[in-house]
Amino acid sequence: MNEFIKLEYEQCMSLLKYYDERHQSFVKFAAGLSSGVPALLLAIFQLGHDANQYFWQFTALISLVTAIGLLSIFTVLVQLRLYFVYPVRQVNALRRYMLEHVASDFHENQMYLDTNFSAFKWSSAHTLLNAFVALQIGLFVGLFTYSVEIVRTVTECRFAIAVVTASIVSMICFGLSAWYLYSKSKAHPDISVHGRKET
């Protein structure tokens, strides 16, 4: 076996594992943040009247900060998915090459060979996890909206406004990430990641 091909295959497999583990660790961090903030707000609410005087102002501030933090994590998750796809394609290309030139008598291949798939796939676990974090962003934006509405007005429909806002923000985040992954993964990584123009 060609030493370069062997080394390239092994390095790409290690990159797959690395990017997948990084993706999972960021999702866990986002889940911890999303569960920790409501617990903090509940604890403050239970302190009594003195703490509750500015509770909704504090809730609006902490919700906005949390939403921004989750958005930054979400951005990293989307980029990690793109970084993950290229080593996968390389592994598939190397496997196909080896099956054609080195192991041509092996006819029972059960592993992937496709190199043209998109970074955005509905059936991907990464997609489901990204959607989960996008939902968390929407929920905190909705909580921010609800808190601001309580502080500013006495409108009866503030809960509905918060739910609609949360839904729209979640869909926008997920939709933009899907478009980004779909469009970027069409190109060679030198173009999509490094921004180099085709010659």
Disulfide bonds with the S-S distance in Angstrom:
none
